[in-house]
Amino acid sequence: MKDMAMNRYIHFLLVIMMMALPSVSKAFYVDGIMYYDYDDLTAAVIHCQNVDTVRIPSHVTYDGKTYTVTSIRDIYNPYWNAYESCGIIHVSLPNTVKIIEDEAFKDALRLRSIELGDSIVTIGASAFEKCWVMDSIKIPDTVTSLGKRAFATCWHLTHLDLSGTSINDIGEETFEACLNLETVDLPGTVSSIGRNAFASSALRHITLPNGLKSLEWGAFVDCDSLESVTLPESLTTINDLAFGECGRLKELFIPRRVNYIASGFISGCDSLMSLAVDPENPTYDSRSDCNAIILTSEDKLITGCPATVIPEGVSAIGDYAFMGINLPATFTLPQTIQSIGDNAFRGNVNLVDIVIPNATQWIGEKAFLSCRSLTSLTLPYALSHIGYKAFSECQNLRTVFAYPTEPIAIDDSMFETISSIGVYDNAVLHVPVGCAEKYRVANGWKRFMHIIDDIILPDPADVNGDGEVTIADANKVTEVIINGGGGGHSRIPDGNGGFIEVDDTYLADVNGDGEVSIADLNLIIDRILRGY
C-alpha cells in the first residue's frame, strides 16, 4: 500500500513537472549537453559535468536535423536547482542565443565568468542570482530587458557597463546585495529604477541618465559607500527610502521637474549637509538656504538633513521628515509650525530638548519615538492631539511642561520605555496652576509620579505679553487683522522663570474661536473700559 501511494505521488509530481515545461517536441543530448526543441526554438540546458569550462555551440545536429541554439534554460529540475554543487567555472555562449531564461544560472556558485555572445536580447528574472564568485560579465548592446533579481547577490561583481544597451527599466532588486559593485554605467533609455534595485551595493558615485523619470522605493537604500549622486533633469518621482541609510552621501540637488518626493527618502543620511531644490521647480523649494525640501503650496517641510534650519512660514513637518537623521542637541522649530507628522523625528539620538511651538495643534504617531537623549519637552497651549507612542522610548526625559488647561487625550503607552529608567517615575510634569488634579486623574498623565501645577498662564487679553491689558494689545490685534493673519512674535512666561516666543496670530485669538476678528478686538476694549 505504501509503495502504491508513493508511485501515485511520483506520478503526480511528474505530471506537474511536465506541465511546467514549454511545449517540447524532442529532448536530446549532444556532447553531454541537453537540448530542447520547442516551438521552433532550441534551448540548451547545461548539466553539471566533470569539467570547469563549457562552450555551447551555435548549432547542433541530431538524428539528421540541424538545430539553432537560441536560448539557455535551467529546466533540468524545476523543484531544485541544478547548479548548487556544480563545478563549472566558465561558460561561453554562441551569438545565436537571444534569451537567457529565468533562473538559468541561479546558484551557479562556482561560475566565475561567462561570455554572452552578441545577440542576447533578454536576461530573465534571477538569471545570475547567487553567482557569488562571478567577477566578470560583458553585457552586449543588444540587451533590451533585465528581469527581477537578474544579478542579485553577485558578491564579486565590481563593474557593469550597460551604457550601450536599450534597457528601459532596472527592475526590482536587480543588483541587490552586489556587495562589491562599485560602478554601473546606465543607458539613456532607462526611465525607471525599481524597488531595491541597487540596495546594499558598493556604489560610490553615480550619475543617473537623462531620461530617467522615477526612483522607486529603496532604489539605492543601504548603499553605505555612496558619496555623490547626480540626478537628471528628466526625473519626476522620488519614492520612499530611495537613498535611505546612505550614510556617506554629502549633498543632493533636486532638479526642476521633480513633482513627487516621498518623506524619508534620505532617512539615515547623517553626512548630508547640502540639500537643495532647483529654484525653477514649481512644486518644491529650499527657501532661505534651509537645506531642506519644502512643499511650496502647503508650506510643508517634506524632508530635512542634519544641517537643516527650518525657516519661518513653514506650517507643517511631514511624516518621516527627520527620521533617523541625527540633528543637533538643540533644534529650533519656528513659531509657524502647526503640525508635526508621524515618525517626524523618530530615532534622533542627539536631540536633547525641544519646545513645540505655541501654534502647534497636532503631533503625529511615534513623532519622537526613541529620541533617547531628550531630557526636556514643552507642549503648547494650542496642542489638541498627540499620536500613539509619540514620546515612547525617550528614557532620559526628565522635565515636561504641559500648557493645555485640559489634559490632551493619550493612552498609558505615551511615555513608556522598556528600560529600567522610567519616565513616569523620574520625570516632573509641570502643568498650569490649578490643573494638577485634572492631570492626576487623566488617562496616561496620571502615571506621572511627580505633577506640579506651577505654570502661570498669561492673560488671554494680554496679547503683547507685557503683563497688562492696554490699548497696545488692541493695536496688536488690529495689526494682525489688517495683515490678514500675519504678525510678529511676543515673549511670554514659560512658567519656569524664563520666556518663550509665541506667534502673535495665536495670541490675538483672544476668545479662542480659531480666528482673529473684530470679536477679539471688542473683548480687549471691553476689558480696558471695565478697568480689569
C-alpha positions as CSV (number, residue, x, y, z in Angstrom):
1,M,0.0,0.0,0.0
2,K,2.8,2.4,0.8
3,D,4.5,1.6,-2.5
4,M,1.3,2.3,-4.4
5,A,0.9,5.6,-2.6
6,M,4.5,6.5,-3.3
7,N,4.1,5.6,-7.0
8,R,0.9,7.8,-7.3
9,Y,2.8,10.7,-5.6
10,I,5.8,10.3,-8.1
11,H,3.4,10.2,-11.0
12,F,1.6,13.3,-9.7
13,L,5.0,15.1,-9.5
14,L,6.0,14.1,-13.0
15,V,2.7,15.4,-14.4
16,I,3.2,18.7,-12.6
17,M,6.8,18.9,-13.9
18,M,5.7,18.3,-17.5
19,M,3.0,20.9,-17.2
20,A,5.7,23.5,-16.1
21,L,7.8,22.8,-19.3
22,P,7.2,24.5,-22.6
23,S,5.7,22.6,-25.5
24,V,8.6,20.1,-26.2
25,S,8.7,18.0,-29.3
26,K,12.1,16.5,-28.7
27,A,14.8,16.4,-26.0
28,F,18.2,15.1,-26.8
29,Y,21.9,15.0,-25.7
30,V,24.8,16.1,-27.8
31,D,28.3,16.0,-26.3
32,G,26.9,15.9,-22.8
33,I,24.6,18.9,-23.1
34,M,20.8,18.5,-23.2
35,Y,18.8,20.4,-25.8
36,Y,15.1,21.0,-26.0
37,D,13.4,21.6,-29.3
38,Y,10.1,23.5,-28.7
39,D,8.0,25.9,-30.8
40,D,10.8,26.0,-33.4
41,L,13.3,27.2,-30.8
42,T,16.1,25.3,-29.3
43,A,17.1,25.7,-25.6
44,A,20.3,24.4,-24.2
45,V,20.4,23.1,-20.6
46,I,23.9,22.8,-19.1
47,H,24.2,19.9,-16.8
48,C,26.9,19.8,-14.2
49,Q,29.8,17.7,-15.6
50,N,33.3,16.9,-14.6
51,V,34.6,19.9,-16.5
52,D,35.2,23.5,-15.5
53,T,34.6,25.1,-18.9
54,V,31.5,24.7,-21.1
55,R,31.1,26.1,-24.6
56,I,27.6,26.0,-26.2
57,P,27.7,25.6,-30.0
58,S,25.5,27.8,-32.2
59,H,24.2,24.7,-34.0
60,V,23.8,21.1,-33.1
61,T,22.9,18.2,-35.3
62,Y,20.8,15.3,-34.0
63,D,19.1,12.5,-35.8
64,G,19.9,14.1,-39.2
65,K,18.5,17.5,-38.3
66,T,20.4,20.7,-37.5
67,Y,19.1,22.9,-34.7
68,T,20.0,26.5,-33.9
69,V,20.5,27.2,-30.2
70,T,18.5,30.4,-29.3
71,S,18.1,30.2,-25.6
72,I,19.5,28.9,-22.3
73,R,17.2,27.4,-19.8
74,D,17.6,25.7,-16.4
75,I,14.8,23.2,-16.6
76,Y,16.8,20.2,-15.6
77,N,14.8,20.1,-12.4
78,P,12.1,22.7,-11.7
79,Y,12.0,21.8,-8.0
80,W,15.7,22.2,-7.0
81,N,18.5,23.9,-8.8
82,A,20.9,22.0,-11.0
83,Y,23.9,24.2,-10.2
84,E,24.2,24.2,-6.5
85,S,27.0,21.6,-6.4
86,C,28.2,22.4,-9.9
87,G,32.0,22.8,-10.7
88,I,31.6,24.8,-13.8
89,I,33.8,28.0,-13.7
90,H,33.4,29.4,-17.2
91,V,30.7,29.3,-19.8
92,S,30.8,30.6,-23.4
93,L,27.5,31.2,-25.4
94,P,27.2,31.5,-29.1
95,N,25.9,34.6,-31.0
96,T,22.7,32.7,-31.9
97,V,21.4,32.8,-28.3
98,K,18.9,35.6,-27.7
99,I,17.3,34.7,-24.4
100,I,18.7,33.7,-21.0
101,E,15.6,32.3,-19.3
102,D,14.6,32.9,-15.7
103,E,16.9,31.3,-13.2
104,A,19.1,30.0,-16.0
105,F,22.4,30.2,-13.9
106,K,20.9,30.8,-10.5
107,D,23.0,29.3,-7.7
108,A,26.0,28.6,-10.0
109,L,28.1,29.1,-7.0
110,R,31.5,28.5,-8.7
111,L,30.8,30.3,-12.0
112,R,33.4,33.0,-12.4
113,S,32.9,34.3,-15.9
114,I,30.5,34.0,-18.8
115,E,30.7,35.1,-22.5
116,L,27.2,36.0,-23.5
117,G,27.6,36.4,-27.3
118,D,26.5,39.3,-29.3
119,S,22.7,38.7,-29.8
120,I,21.3,38.5,-26.3
121,V,18.0,40.4,-26.0
122,T,16.6,39.2,-22.7
123,I,18.2,38.3,-19.4
124,G,15.5,36.8,-17.3
125,A,14.5,37.0,-13.7
126,S,17.2,35.7,-11.3
127,A,19.2,34.6,-14.3
128,F,22.5,35.0,-12.4
129,E,21.3,35.3,-8.9
130,K,23.7,33.9,-6.3
131,C,26.6,33.6,-8.8
132,W,28.7,34.6,-5.8
133,V,32.2,34.5,-7.4
134,M,31.3,35.8,-10.8
135,D,33.6,38.8,-11.3
136,S,33.3,39.4,-15.0
137,I,30.4,39.7,-17.4
138,K,30.1,41.8,-20.6
139,I,26.5,42.8,-21.4
140,P,26.1,43.1,-25.2
141,D,24.4,46.2,-26.7
142,T,21.5,44.0,-28.0
143,V,20.0,43.6,-24.5
144,T,16.7,45.3,-24.0
145,S,15.5,43.9,-20.7
146,L,16.7,42.7,-17.3
147,G,14.5,40.6,-15.1
148,K,13.8,40.9,-11.4
149,R,16.9,39.9,-9.4
150,A,18.9,39.2,-12.5
151,F,22.2,39.8,-10.8
152,A,21.2,39.8,-7.1
153,T,23.9,38.7,-4.6
154,C,26.6,38.5,-7.2
155,W,29.1,39.4,-4.5
156,H,32.3,39.7,-6.5
157,L,30.9,41.7,-9.4
158,T,32.7,45.1,-9.3
159,H,31.7,46.8,-12.6
160,L,28.9,46.6,-15.1
161,D,28.6,48.5,-18.3
162,L,25.0,48.8,-19.6
163,S,25.6,52.0,-21.5
164,G,25.2,50.6,-25.0
165,T,22.0,48.7,-24.3
166,S,18.4,49.7,-24.8
167,I,17.1,48.7,-21.4
168,N,14.0,50.7,-20.3
169,D,13.8,49.6,-16.7
170,I,16.2,48.5,-14.0
171,G,13.8,46.1,-12.3
172,E,13.1,45.2,-8.7
173,E,16.1,44.0,-6.8
174,T,18.1,43.6,-10.0
175,F,21.5,44.3,-8.3
176,E,20.5,43.9,-4.6
177,A,23.4,42.8,-2.3
178,C,26.1,43.1,-5.0
179,L,28.4,43.9,-2.2
180,N,31.4,44.9,-4.3
181,L,29.6,46.6,-7.2
182,E,31.3,50.0,-7.3
183,T,30.4,51.3,-10.7
184,V,27.5,50.9,-13.1
185,D,27.1,52.7,-16.5
186,L,23.4,53.1,-17.3
187,P,22.0,53.8,-20.8
188,G,19.9,56.9,-21.6
189,T,16.9,54.6,-22.3
190,V,16.4,53.8,-18.6
191,S,13.2,55.5,-17.4
192,S,12.8,53.8,-14.0
193,I,15.0,52.3,-11.3
194,G,12.9,49.7,-9.4
195,R,12.4,48.8,-5.8
196,N,15.7,47.9,-4.1
197,A,17.4,47.8,-7.5
198,F,20.8,48.6,-6.1
199,A,20.1,48.0,-2.4
200,S,23.2,47.2,-0.3
201,S,25.6,47.6,-3.3
202,A,29.1,49.3,-3.1
203,L,28.4,52.1,-5.4
204,R,30.5,55.2,-4.6
205,H,29.5,57.8,-7.3
206,I,26.7,57.6,-9.8
207,T,25.4,59.9,-12.5
208,L,21.8,58.8,-13.4
209,P,21.0,59.1,-17.1
210,N,18.9,61.8,-18.6
211,G,15.7,60.1,-19.5
212,L,15.2,58.6,-16.0
213,K,11.8,59.6,-14.6
214,S,11.3,57.6,-11.4
215,L,13.3,56.2,-8.5
216,E,11.2,53.6,-6.7
217,W,11.1,52.5,-3.1
218,G,14.6,51.9,-1.7
219,A,16.3,52.1,-5.1
220,F,19.7,52.8,-3.5
221,V,18.9,52.0,0.1
222,D,21.8,50.9,2.3
223,C,24.4,51.9,-0.2
224,D,26.7,53.0,2.6
225,S,29.6,53.7,0.3
226,L,27.7,56.2,-1.9
227,E,29.2,59.6,-1.7
228,S,27.7,61.5,-4.6
229,V,24.6,61.3,-6.9
230,T,23.8,63.4,-9.9
231,L,20.0,63.4,-10.6
232,P,19.0,64.1,-14.2
233,E,16.7,66.9,-15.4
234,S,14.2,64.3,-16.6
235,L,13.5,63.0,-13.1
236,T,9.9,63.5,-11.8
237,T,9.4,61.0,-8.9
238,I,11.5,60.0,-5.9
239,N,9.9,57.4,-3.7
240,D,10.4,56.3,0.0
241,L,13.9,55.4,1.1
242,A,15.3,56.0,-2.4
243,F,18.6,56.9,-0.8
244,G,17.8,55.7,2.8
245,E,20.7,54.8,5.0
246,C,23.3,56.2,2.5
247,G,25.5,57.3,5.4
248,R,28.3,58.9,3.3
249,L,26.1,60.9,0.9
250,K,27.2,64.5,1.4
251,E,24.9,66.6,-1.0
252,L,21.9,66.3,-3.1
253,F,20.3,68.6,-5.7
254,I,16.7,68.1,-6.7
255,P,16.0,69.0,-10.4
256,R,13.3,71.3,-11.6
257,R,10.9,68.7,-13.0
258,V,10.6,66.6,-9.8
259,N,6.9,66.8,-8.7
260,Y,6.7,64.0,-6.2
261,I,9.1,63.4,-3.3
262,A,8.3,60.9,-0.5
263,S,9.1,62.0,3.0
264,G,12.0,60.0,4.4
265,F,13.7,59.3,1.0
266,I,17.0,60.2,2.7
267,S,16.3,58.8,6.1
268,G,19.6,57.9,7.8
269,C,21.8,60.1,5.6
270,D,23.8,61.5,8.5
271,S,26.6,63.0,6.4
272,L,24.2,65.0,4.2
273,M,24.9,68.7,4.7
274,S,23.7,70.2,1.5
275,L,20.1,69.6,0.3
276,A,18.7,72.0,-2.3
277,V,16.0,72.3,-4.9
278,D,16.3,73.9,-8.3
279,P,14.9,77.5,-8.0
280,E,12.8,76.8,-11.1
281,N,11.0,73.8,-9.5
282,P,7.3,74.9,-9.2
283,T,6.4,72.1,-6.7
284,Y,9.2,72.2,-4.1
285,D,11.7,74.8,-2.7
286,S,14.6,75.2,-0.4
287,R,13.8,78.8,0.7
288,S,16.3,80.8,2.7
289,D,19.1,78.2,2.0
290,C,17.4,76.0,4.6
291,N,18.9,72.7,3.5
292,A,15.5,71.1,3.4
293,I,12.8,70.3,0.9
294,I,9.5,72.2,1.3
295,L,6.3,71.5,-0.5
296,T,5.6,75.1,-1.7
297,S,1.8,75.0,-2.0
298,E,1.4,73.8,1.6
299,D,4.5,75.3,3.3
300,K,5.2,71.8,4.4
301,L,8.7,70.5,5.1
302,I,8.9,67.1,3.4
303,T,12.4,66.1,4.5
304,G,15.5,67.6,6.1
305,C,19.1,66.8,6.9
306,P,21.5,67.4,9.9
307,A,22.2,70.9,8.5
308,T,18.5,72.0,8.2
309,V,17.4,75.3,9.6
310,I,13.6,75.5,9.3
311,P,12.6,78.9,8.0
312,E,9.7,81.0,9.4
313,G,6.5,80.4,7.4
314,V,6.7,76.6,7.3
315,S,3.5,75.4,8.8
316,A,4.0,71.6,8.9
317,I,6.6,69.0,9.3
318,G,5.8,65.9,7.2
319,D,5.8,62.3,8.1
320,Y,9.4,60.8,8.4
321,A,10.9,64.2,7.7
322,F,13.8,63.8,10.1
323,M,13.5,60.1,11.0
324,G,16.9,58.6,11.6
325,I,18.7,61.9,10.9
326,N,20.8,62.9,13.8
327,L,20.0,66.6,14.4
328,P,22.0,68.9,16.8
329,A,21.3,68.6,20.5
330,T,19.2,71.8,20.3
331,F,16.9,72.1,17.4
332,T,14.7,75.1,16.9
333,L,11.2,74.9,15.4
334,P,9.7,78.1,14.0
335,Q,6.6,79.6,15.6
336,T,4.6,79.0,12.5
337,I,4.6,75.2,12.8
338,Q,1.0,73.9,13.3
339,S,1.5,70.1,12.8
340,I,4.3,67.5,13.2
341,G,3.8,64.3,11.2
342,D,4.1,60.6,12.1
343,N,7.6,59.5,12.8
344,A,8.9,63.0,12.0
345,F,11.8,63.0,14.5
346,R,11.9,59.3,15.2
347,G,15.2,57.9,16.3
348,N,17.0,61.3,16.7
349,V,19.5,60.1,19.3
350,N,21.3,63.5,19.7
351,L,18.2,65.7,20.4
352,V,18.3,66.9,24.0
353,D,15.4,69.4,24.3
354,I,12.6,70.7,22.2
355,V,10.0,73.3,22.6
356,I,6.9,72.6,20.5
357,P,5.8,76.0,19.1
358,N,2.7,77.5,20.6
359,A,0.8,77.4,17.3
360,T,1.2,73.6,17.0
361,Q,-2.0,71.7,17.3
362,W,-1.1,68.2,16.1
363,I,1.7,65.8,16.9
364,G,1.6,62.5,14.9
365,E,2.2,58.9,15.9
366,K,5.7,58.0,17.1
367,A,6.8,61.5,16.2
368,F,9.6,61.5,18.7
369,L,9.9,57.7,19.3
370,S,13.3,56.6,20.6
371,C,14.7,60.1,21.0
372,R,16.9,58.6,23.7
373,S,18.8,61.8,24.7
374,L,15.7,64.0,25.0
375,T,15.6,65.5,28.5
376,S,13.1,68.4,28.3
377,L,9.8,68.8,26.4
378,T,7.4,71.7,26.2
379,L,3.8,71.1,25.0
380,P,2.0,74.3,23.9
381,Y,-1.4,75.8,24.7
382,A,-2.9,75.1,21.3
383,L,-2.0,71.4,21.2
384,S,-5.1,69.2,20.8
385,H,-3.7,65.8,19.6
386,I,-0.7,63.7,20.5
387,G,-0.4,60.4,18.4
388,Y,0.2,56.9,19.6
389,K,3.6,56.4,21.3
390,A,4.7,59.9,20.2
391,F,7.3,60.1,23.1
392,S,7.8,56.4,23.8
393,E,11.3,55.2,24.5
394,C,12.5,58.7,25.5
395,Q,14.1,57.2,28.6
396,N,16.1,60.3,29.6
397,L,13.1,62.6,29.6
398,R,13.1,64.4,33.0
399,T,11.0,67.6,32.5
400,V,7.7,68.0,30.7
401,F,5.9,71.4,30.5
402,A,2.2,70.8,29.5
403,Y,0.5,74.1,28.9
404,P,-3.1,72.9,28.0
405,T,-5.5,73.5,30.8
406,E,-7.4,70.4,29.8
407,P,-5.3,67.3,29.6
408,I,-4.9,66.0,26.0
409,A,-6.2,62.5,25.4
410,I,-3.4,60.0,25.5
411,D,-3.0,56.3,26.5
412,D,-0.7,54.7,29.0
413,S,2.0,54.0,26.5
414,M,2.7,57.6,25.5
415,F,5.9,57.9,27.7
416,E,6.6,54.2,28.2
417,T,10.2,52.8,28.0
418,I,11.5,49.3,28.0
419,S,14.5,50.2,30.1
420,S,14.6,50.2,33.9
421,I,14.7,54.0,33.8
422,G,11.1,55.0,33.8
423,V,9.9,58.4,32.7
424,Y,6.7,58.2,34.8
425,D,8.8,57.6,37.9
426,N,11.6,60.1,37.3
427,A,10.2,63.0,35.2
428,V,8.5,66.0,36.6
429,L,5.3,67.1,34.9
430,H,4.6,70.8,35.1
431,V,1.0,71.9,34.4
432,P,-0.9,75.2,34.7
433,V,-1.8,76.5,38.1
434,G,-5.0,74.8,39.4
435,C,-4.8,72.0,36.9
436,A,-2.8,69.4,38.8
437,E,-5.9,67.4,39.9
438,K,-7.1,67.2,36.3
439,Y,-3.8,65.6,35.2
440,R,-3.7,63.3,38.2
441,V,-6.9,61.6,37.1
442,A,-6.5,61.7,33.3
443,N,-5.5,58.6,31.4
444,G,-1.8,58.5,30.5
445,W,-1.0,61.6,32.5
446,K,-1.9,60.1,35.9
447,R,1.0,57.7,35.6
448,F,3.4,60.5,36.3
449,M,4.5,60.3,40.0
450,H,5.5,64.0,40.1
451,I,2.9,66.5,39.0
452,I,3.4,70.2,39.9
453,D,0.9,73.0,38.9
454,D,3.3,75.9,38.7
455,I,2.8,77.2,35.1
456,I,1.3,80.7,35.2
457,L,-0.7,81.2,32.0
458,P,-0.8,84.7,30.5
459,D,-4.0,86.7,30.4
460,P,-5.5,85.9,27.0
461,A,-6.2,89.7,26.6
462,D,-2.6,90.5,27.2
463,V,-1.7,90.0,23.5
464,N,1.7,91.6,23.5
465,G,2.8,89.8,26.7
466,D,3.8,92.9,28.7
467,G,1.8,91.9,31.8
468,E,-1.1,94.3,31.4
469,V,-4.1,94.8,29.2
470,T,-3.9,98.2,27.4
471,I,-4.6,99.9,24.1
472,A,-1.3,98.3,22.9
473,D,-3.0,94.9,23.0
474,A,-5.9,96.3,20.9
475,N,-3.4,97.7,18.4
476,K,-1.7,94.3,18.2
477,V,-5.0,92.6,17.3
478,T,-5.8,95.3,14.8
479,E,-2.4,94.8,13.2
480,V,-3.0,91.0,12.9
481,I,-6.4,91.6,11.3
482,I,-5.0,94.2,8.8
483,N,-2.2,91.8,7.9
484,G,-4.6,89.0,7.1
485,G,-3.4,86.8,9.9
486,G,0.3,87.7,9.7
487,G,2.1,89.2,12.6
488,G,5.2,89.2,14.7
489,H,6.1,87.3,17.9
490,S,5.8,88.1,21.6
491,R,7.7,86.7,24.6
492,I,5.5,85.2,27.3
493,P,6.4,83.5,30.6
494,D,7.2,79.8,30.3
495,G,6.2,79.0,33.9
496,N,9.8,78.1,34.8
497,G,11.3,81.6,35.2
498,G,12.0,82.1,31.5
499,F,10.2,83.1,28.4
500,I,9.1,81.5,25.1
501,E,8.3,83.2,21.8
502,V,4.7,82.9,20.7
503,D,3.2,83.8,17.3
504,D,1.0,86.9,17.6
505,T,-1.6,85.3,15.4
506,Y,-2.2,82.7,18.1
507,L,-2.2,85.3,20.9
508,A,-4.5,87.6,19.0
509,D,-7.2,85.0,19.1
510,V,-8.4,86.3,22.5
511,N,-11.7,84.4,22.5
512,G,-10.2,81.2,21.3
513,D,-12.6,80.6,18.4
514,G,-9.8,79.8,16.0
515,E,-9.7,83.1,14.1
516,V,-8.6,86.7,14.7
517,S,-11.5,89.1,14.1
518,I,-13.3,92.1,15.4
519,A,-14.8,90.0,18.2
520,D,-11.3,89.6,19.7
521,L,-10.7,93.4,19.5
522,N,-14.1,94.0,21.2
523,L,-13.1,91.8,24.1
524,I,-9.9,93.8,24.7
525,I,-11.7,97.1,24.5
526,D,-14.4,95.8,26.9
527,R,-11.6,94.8,29.4
528,I,-10.0,98.2,29.2
529,L,-13.3,100.1,29.6
530,R,-14.2,97.9,32.6
531,G,-10.8,98.5,34.2
532,Y,-9.8,94.9,34.9
